[in-house]
Amino acid sequence: MVLNVIWLSFFFLGILFALGQLVFAGNAGVFGEMVTASFNMAKTAFEISIGLTGMLAFFLGLMKVGEAGGAVQLLSRLVRPLLVRIFPSVPPDHPAFGAIVMNIAANMLGLDNAATPAGLKAMKELQTLNPNPDTATDAQILFMVLSASGLTLVPVSIMAFRAQMGAENPADIFLPLLIATFCSTMAALLATCAVQKIKVFQPVVLGWIGGLSLLIFGGLHLMGQLPPETMRTVSGAIGNGALVLLIGAFLALAVAKKVPVYETFVAGAKEGFQVAVTIIPYLVAMLVGVAFFRASGAMDVVVGAVRDAVSALGFRAEWVDALPTALMKPLSGSGARGMMVDAMQSHGADSFVGRLSCIFQGAADTTLYVVAVYFGSVGVRKTRGAVGLGLFADFVGAVAAVILAYVFFA
């Protein structure tokens, strides 16, 4: 419903702005520009989707091998000691933990197809502990917020889009994106624990939070000592190196478990082709709507007003052109994807705005969508502040994304 309103708004507001240009500025050519922009963007959206096929087939094939080789299970064993302590209302041997761990591990590896079913199963298992079936429990809220925070170690689709849009080094956003999504997840965890009065001052919890924070921000501090060009080179090298090591680890685990690697890869690659075809109508719809809105002059007016306000407050405003991606992300993954692609199309994949839009896209998940699907699947109507906590995490991730974009790419 929300996405429907947003999409229609692109067209109706675009028409109103175009009429305003005709009446007040005598610009009769604006209508032709809107039609041409819409047709051109429809063609561009299709070409982008088809161009993604090879990249998505490769990565989803690789992820299938990693899943079969036990990568998800390995991450599950690593994360479980932490989860047992931050979900105190869930018995340690409850089956909900298995699904929770699988959901988080799958999200970290970018396995969306595995994450959603695991998330729905986790919510169903947590519902068995719910004394008031129409009201969310603390455990359900914490799980939803963590899932919506979108912690991802391998931003497969974002790097695939960057490659298709002509980025010189598609992985150069790997490190800043990882730090931004870490900030979002930590904000989600700490805020929810504070509201629910969960004890975070436990050795295991502090060890996880402190260790990860030291690793992330210690690395960021070291990177900050480098010249900007060297920093971008190092960031790209870390991203590419991490991917190479990940590929090697997935293949080695699969071989050790005697998985038929080639056949498993092909099965996953077929899913990549299906995903690429599936996103065509969504990408066409959103990009055409954005192009229609932009060609009418409405986008320039809105973004310009925000930029002027930010500049008047004394802040740098280069990031404002990427803001539509951040605003759309909590509402719709496909909508935010369209905004990200539009930013790269308009400003360049390797521009500051293009890179920042990619970091915005990966810093968090679609909070409102996750709330609707996960709680709706078990009939929970009273979400008790879950939306506010999720949006707070989105806000922290967005602020972190802007700061990191200036650190790495300004």
N, C-alpha and C positions, 0 to 999 in steps of 0.2 A: 504493500500500500504506500509506504513512504517513498520507495524508489519510483513508483508510478507517478506520484505527485511531483517529484524532482524532475523526472524526464519530461513530463508535460510542461513544467515551468520553463524549461529551456526553450521550447517552441513558442509558447504564448508570450513570455516576456521578450523573447527575441523579436516577435512580430510587433509588439508594442514599441520597443526601442526603434525598430526600423521605420515604423510610422512616424515616430517622433523625428527621426532624421529627415524624412521626406517633408514633413510639415514645417519644421523649424530651421532646417539647414538646406532644404531643397535638394537633398541627395537622392535622386530617383534611381541611381545605380545600385543602391544597397540591396534591393531585392534580387537582382541578378547575382550579386556577390554571395548572397545567402544560399541561393540555389546551387551555384557552382561549387561553393565550399562543401555543401552537403553531399553532392554527387562525388566530388573528389575524395572526401573522407570515407564514404562508403566503400569506394574502391581501395583506398589505403587500408582500411580495417580488414578487408578480406585478404589483401596481400600480406599483411602482418600475421594474421591467423595462420595462413598457409605456410608462411616462412617459419613459423614456430614449430611446425610439425617435427622436423628432424631433431631439434634441440630437446623438445619435450619427450620424444620417443627415446632418445638416448638417456636422459636423466631418469625417466620413470622406469625404463628397463633396468638401469643401475639400482634404483631404489628397490625394485622388486627382488633383485639379487641380494641386496643388503638385508631386506626383510626376511627372505628365506634363509640367509646365512646366520641370522640371529642378532643382527645389529640392534633391532628394536628391543629384543629381550635383554641384551647387554646393558643398554641404557636403562631399562626397567630396573634391573638389579642395582644400578648405581643410585637411582633416584629414590627408590623405595624407603630407605632409612629416614630420609627427610620427610616424606609424605606421611609416614606413620605418626610423626610428632606434630605436624601442623593440622592434622585431622583428628583431634583427640576424641571426638564423639563417635568415630568409626572404629569398631573393634579391629584389632591388628590382623585377625585372620579372616576379615570380611571379604567376600568376593569383589566388592566395589573397588578395592585397592588395585587389583589386577587390571581392571578396565581403566582406572584413573592413570596408572603408570603407562599403560599402552597408549592412551590418548596423548599424554604429554610427550612421550618418546617419539610417537609418530609425527607430532607437530614439529618437534625439534629437527627431525630428518626431512621435513617437508612432504610427508606421506599423507596428503589430505584425504585420499580415499580410505586410508586406514584410520585416520584420526576421528572422523565424524562418526562412523559406526561404534568405535570404542567409546567416544564421548557419550553417545546416546545410551550405550549399555551401562556406563558408569552412573549416569543420572538415574537410570532405572533401578540399579542396585542401591543407590543412596536413598531412593524413594521408599525402599522397603524398611528403612529406619525412621521414616517420617511419621510422627504422630498426628500431624495435621496435613493430609494429602494435598490440600489446595494452597499451602503456604510453604515457601522455600525454607529449608533448614540451613543452619550455618555451614554445614559441610557442602551442601549443594551450591550455596552462594560462593564459597571459596573456590570450589572446583570450576564453576562457570567463569569466575573472574580470571583465574589462572589460565584457563583455556582461551579466553577472549584476549588475553594479553599478548598472545601470538609469539611466544619465544621460539625462534627458528634459527637453527644452526646452518642450514643450507637453503638460501633463498633461490631455489631453482627457477621458478617462473620469472622472477624479476631479472635475473641474469640472462634468461632466455630472451625476454623482451628487449633488454639492452643490446644484446647481440644482434637481434633482428633490426633494431633501430640504428645500427651502425656505430655502436660504442667501440672505441679503440681497445679498451680493456673492460669487458663486461663485469669482471669480478672486482673492480676497484672500489665498489661500494660495499664489499663484503664486511670489512672490519667496522666502519662506522655504523652500518646497519645492525651488525651483531651487538654493538654497544647500545644502540638505541632501543632495540627490542629487549635487551637485558634490563635497561632502566625501566621500561614499561612493566616488565614482569615483576621486578623488585618492588615497584610502586604498588602494583596490584596485591602482592603478597603482604607487604608491611601495612598497607592501609586496611586491608581486610582483617589481618591479625589484630590490629589496634582496635577496630570496631568490635570484633568478637572476643577481645581480651584473651587471645591465644598467646601462650608464653613462647616468645621467640628467643628468650635468653636461656637457651639450652645448648649444651656443647655441640650436638650434631647440627642443630639449626644455625647456630652462630658460625660453626665451621664451614657450612655450605655457603652462607651469605658472605661471610668474611673472605673466604678463599676465592670465590668467584669475583667479588668486588675488587680484591687485591689484584687478581689476574687481569681483569678488564681495565680498571682505572690505572693500574701500574703500567700496563702496556700503552694506554692512552698518554700517560705522562711522558713516557720514553719517546713516543711518536711525536709529541709536541716539541721536543728538543730538536727535531730535524727540520731542515728547510722545506717549504711547501712542496716543491717538485719531488724531492727525495721522499717525503712522506707519502705522496701519491704512488710513487714507484714501490715503496715498501708495502703499502696497503694492498696494492694489486698483487705483489709477490706473495704476501701472506694468504690472500684469498685464493689465488691459483694454486699455491702450495698445499693449502688445506684441502682443496678439491682433489688434487692428485693423490694425497695421502688417504683421503676418504675412499677414493676409487680403489686404491690398493688394498685398504683394510676390508672393504666390502667383498672384493674378489677373494682375498685370502680366507676370510671367515667362511665364505660359501664353499671354497675348495676343501677346507678343513671338515666341513659338515657333509661333504660329498654331495653337494647340491649340483644338479645338472645346470651349470651356469649359463651356457648358451641358450638352452631352451627357456630357462627362467627369464633371461634378459629379453628374449623375443616376446614372451608373453606380456611382460611389463611395457615393452615398446609399443605393442598394439594398443595398450591403454593410452599411451602418449598421443597416438594418432587420433583416437576417439576424443580425447580432451581438446586437441587443437580444432577439430571439427565442431565440437560442442560449443566452444566459446565464440564462434563466428557471429551468430545472431546477436549475442549480448554485446560484443565489441562493436559491431556495426551500429546497433541501436544507440549505445551511449556516445560513441564518437561522432555520429551524425548529429545527435542532439547538441553536443558541445560545440561542434563546428557551426551549426545554425545560430547558436547563442553568441559565439565569438564573432561571426561575420556581421551580426546585427550591430555590433559595437557595445553590446550590453556587458560582455565580459571585461572589456577595457575600463568601462565606467566603474564596475563593482571593484575590480582589483585596484584600479587607480585610487578610489576612495579609501580603501584600506591602506594602501601604500602611503598616501598623504597623511593619514592619521598616525601611522607608525613613525613616519619621518618627523611629524610635528612633536612627537614625544621624545625625539632625540635618538631614536634607534635606527640601525641599518635596516633597509627595507627590501634588499634583493630577494629575500626568501618569500615575499608575498605572492609572487607569480606561481609558486608551487603550492600555495595554501589550499586551493580547491581539492587536491588529492587528500590532504589531511582532514578536511571537513567531510569529505565523502566516505572516508574509510570506515568510520563506525557504523555507517548506514548500509553500505553495499560493497562487497569485494569487487564485483564486476564494474560498478560505477567508479570506484577509486582506480581500478585498472585503466579505465577509459581516460580518466583525468591524468594519470601518469603518462600514458602514451601520448595524449594531447600535449603535455608539457614537453616531452622529448621531441615531438614532431614540430612544435612551435619554436623551441629554444635550442634544440640539439641534445642528443643523448649525453654528450660529454660537457654540457654547459652546467653551471652551478644549479640552475633551476631544474634541469633534467635529472641530475644526480640526486638533488634533495627530494624531488617527487618520488624517486625510487626508494629512498630511505623512509619517507613518510609511509609508503605503501607497505614496507616490511616491518615497521616499528610496532604494529599492533594488528589485531584481527578485527573482524566486523562485529563489534560488541552487540549491537541491537539485533543482528541476525542470530548470533549465538544464543542470546537470551530467549528470543522467540522460539527457536528450534529446540533447544535443550529443555527449557522449562515446559514448553508446549507438549513435548513428547511424553511427559508424565502427568500432565494436567495441572501443573502448578500455575496459579493465577496471581498470587501475592508474592512478588519477588523481593520485597523487603530491602530496598536500597541496592540491589545487585547492579542495576543500571548505572547508578551514580558512581559506584566503585569502579565499574568497567570503564566508564567515560573518564574518570580521574586518571586511570592507567593510560588511556589513549592520550590524554593531555600531556602527561609526563613524557611519554614516548615522542610526541610531536615536538615538545620543547627541546628534548635531547637531540632529536634529529636536526633541528635548526642549528644548535650549537656545534654539533659534530660536523655538519656540512661546512660551516665556517672554518673549523679547525683543519679539516682535510682538503677542502676544495676552493676556499676563497682566495 
